[in-house]
Amino acid sequence: MEEKKFDVKPNTPVGIFLAILALMGVYYLYKFIYGFMTAASFWVYIVFLAGMFYYFLGCRPYQYIVSNKEVIKKKRLFPASHLDLLKAENITDAVPRMADLITRPHAIEIYDENKKRYKYFPKDVEGFTGAVLAQNKRIHCNVAAYTDHHRTIKKRARRDRRKA
């Protein structure tokens, strides 16, 4: 089977946070140049800024690849992580938990046989779910967008068969 690539849905709060950090960096640079800030506090902020940009832009996934019965999370600075779909049992929408402060509504969660949860945030939720289910047909699907769409297709096909 061919590999299918899916981009990650951008996280708006992370983008806003990084934009504010960048603006604060420009402001602190201005204060440092004109002598309103000490060098030590300026460099502490620059190190903090570099750490935040490193984590949010380098360590988070930017692409998912579904191929050869596995899902690969591609990251810019870290090695890619692999999920073997033969060990997966369930694919579902995001389930709210008490441990999560915010549950992103666009998340797709895949549970393996040990009940470990893997989160994915693709732009094309229905296409990603279809690609995962095409790789392993034994996975139980609870993704609302995918099941609703395919339920209407099956109803239409049954109706057309009855008419014919």
Contacts in CASP RR format, 6 or more apart in sequence:
PFRMAT RR
TARGET T0000
AUTHOR 0000-0000-0000
METHOD contacts of the structure
MODEL  1
MEEKKFDVKPNTPVGIFLAILALMGVYYLYKFIYGFMTAASFWVYIVFLA
GMFYYFLGCRPYQYIVSNKEVIKKKRLFPASHLDLLKAENITDAVPRMAD
LITRPHAIEIYDENKKRYKYFPKDVEGFTGAVLAQNKRIHCNVAAYTDHH
RTIKKRARRDRRKA
1 67 0 8 1.000
1 68 0 8 1.000
1 134 0 8 1.000
1 135 0 8 1.000
2 67 0 8 1.000
3 65 0 8 1.000
3 66 0 8 1.000
3 67 0 8 1.000
3 68 0 8 1.000
4 65 0 8 1.000
4 66 0 8 1.000
4 67 0 8 1.000
4 127 0 8 1.000
4 131 0 8 1.000
5 63 0 8 1.000
5 64 0 8 1.000
5 65 0 8 1.000
6 63 0 8 1.000
6 64 0 8 1.000
6 65 0 8 1.000
6 66 0 8 1.000
6 122 0 8 1.000
6 123 0 8 1.000
6 124 0 8 1.000
6 127 0 8 1.000
6 128 0 8 1.000
6 131 0 8 1.000
7 62 0 8 1.000
7 63 0 8 1.000
7 64 0 8 1.000
7 122 0 8 1.000
7 123 0 8 1.000
8 60 0 8 1.000
8 61 0 8 1.000
8 62 0 8 1.000
8 63 0 8 1.000
8 64 0 8 1.000
8 121 0 8 1.000
8 122 0 8 1.000
8 123 0 8 1.000
9 106 0 8 1.000
9 121 0 8 1.000
9 122 0 8 1.000
9 123 0 8 1.000
11 104 0 8 1.000
11 121 0 8 1.000
14 56 0 8 1.000
15 56 0 8 1.000
17 52 0 8 1.000
17 56 0 8 1.000
18 52 0 8 1.000
18 53 0 8 1.000
18 56 0 8 1.000
18 57 0 8 1.000
21 49 0 8 1.000
21 52 0 8 1.000
21 53 0 8 1.000
22 49 0 8 1.000
24 45 0 8 1.000
24 49 0 8 1.000
25 45 0 8 1.000
25 46 0 8 1.000
25 49 0 8 1.000
28 37 0 8 1.000
28 42 0 8 1.000
28 45 0 8 1.000
28 46 0 8 1.000
29 42 0 8 1.000
31 37 0 8 1.000
31 42 0 8 1.000
32 39 0 8 1.000
32 42 0 8 1.000
54 77 0 8 1.000
57 76 0 8 1.000
58 75 0 8 1.000
58 76 0 8 1.000
58 77 0 8 1.000
58 78 0 8 1.000
59 75 0 8 1.000
59 76 0 8 1.000
59 77 0 8 1.000
59 78 0 8 1.000
60 75 0 8 1.000
61 73 0 8 1.000
61 74 0 8 1.000
61 75 0 8 1.000
61 121 0 8 1.000
62 74 0 8 1.000
62 75 0 8 1.000
62 76 0 8 1.000
63 73 0 8 1.000
63 74 0 8 1.000
64 71 0 8 1.000
64 72 0 8 1.000
64 73 0 8 1.000
64 74 0 8 1.000
64 120 0 8 1.000
64 122 0 8 1.000
64 128 0 8 1.000
65 71 0 8 1.000
65 72 0 8 1.000
65 74 0 8 1.000
66 72 0 8 1.000
66 128 0 8 1.000
66 131 0 8 1.000
66 132 0 8 1.000
66 135 0 8 1.000
67 135 0 8 1.000
68 135 0 8 1.000
69 84 0 8 1.000
69 85 0 8 1.000
69 86 0 8 1.000
69 135 0 8 1.000
69 136 0 8 1.000
70 82 0 8 1.000
70 83 0 8 1.000
70 84 0 8 1.000
70 85 0 8 1.000
70 135 0 8 1.000
71 82 0 8 1.000
71 83 0 8 1.000
71 85 0 8 1.000
71 110 0 8 1.000
71 118 0 8 1.000
71 120 0 8 1.000
71 132 0 8 1.000
72 80 0 8 1.000
72 81 0 8 1.000
72 82 0 8 1.000
72 83 0 8 1.000
73 80 0 8 1.000
73 81 0 8 1.000
73 82 0 8 1.000
73 83 0 8 1.000
73 120 0 8 1.000
74 80 0 8 1.000
75 81 0 8 1.000
83 110 0 8 1.000
83 112 0 8 1.000
83 118 0 8 1.000
84 112 0 8 1.000
85 110 0 8 1.000
85 132 0 8 1.000
85 135 0 8 1.000
85 136 0 8 1.000
85 139 0 8 1.000
86 136 0 8 1.000
87 112 0 8 1.000
87 113 0 8 1.000
88 110 0 8 1.000
88 111 0 8 1.000
88 112 0 8 1.000
88 113 0 8 1.000
88 132 0 8 1.000
88 136 0 8 1.000
88 139 0 8 1.000
89 111 0 8 1.000
89 112 0 8 1.000
89 113 0 8 1.000
89 139 0 8 1.000
89 140 0 8 1.000
90 110 0 8 1.000
90 111 0 8 1.000
90 139 0 8 1.000
90 140 0 8 1.000
90 141 0 8 1.000
90 142 0 8 1.000
91 108 0 8 1.000
91 109 0 8 1.000
91 110 0 8 1.000
91 111 0 8 1.000
91 129 0 8 1.000
91 132 0 8 1.000
91 133 0 8 1.000
91 139 0 8 1.000
91 140 0 8 1.000
91 141 0 8 1.000
91 142 0 8 1.000
91 143 0 8 1.000
92 108 0 8 1.000
92 109 0 8 1.000
92 111 0 8 1.000
92 141 0 8 1.000
92 142 0 8 1.000
92 143 0 8 1.000
93 105 0 8 1.000
93 107 0 8 1.000
93 108 0 8 1.000
93 109 0 8 1.000
93 142 0 8 1.000
93 143 0 8 1.000
93 144 0 8 1.000
94 103 0 8 1.000
94 104 0 8 1.000
94 105 0 8 1.000
94 106 0 8 1.000
94 107 0 8 1.000
94 108 0 8 1.000
94 109 0 8 1.000
94 119 0 8 1.000
95 103 0 8 1.000
95 109 0 8 1.000
96 103 0 8 1.000
97 103 0 8 1.000
104 121 0 8 1.000
106 121 0 8 1.000
106 125 0 8 1.000
107 119 0 8 1.000
107 120 0 8 1.000
107 121 0 8 1.000
108 119 0 8 1.000
108 120 0 8 1.000
108 121 0 8 1.000
108 122 0 8 1.000
108 125 0 8 1.000
108 128 0 8 1.000
108 129 0 8 1.000
108 143 0 8 1.000
109 117 0 8 1.000
109 118 0 8 1.000
109 119 0 8 1.000
109 120 0 8 1.000
110 117 0 8 1.000
110 118 0 8 1.000
110 120 0 8 1.000
110 132 0 8 1.000
110 139 0 8 1.000
111 117 0 8 1.000
111 118 0 8 1.000
112 118 0 8 1.000
120 128 0 8 1.000
122 128 0 8 1.000
125 143 0 8 1.000
125 145 0 8 1.000
125 146 0 8 1.000
126 143 0 8 1.000
126 145 0 8 1.000
126 146 0 8 1.000
126 149 0 8 1.000
127 146 0 8 1.000
129 141 0 8 1.000
129 143 0 8 1.000
129 145 0 8 1.000
129 146 0 8 1.000
130 146 0 8 1.000
132 139 0 8 1.000
133 139 0 8 1.000
133 141 0 8 1.000
133 146 0 8 1.000
141 147 0 8 1.000
END
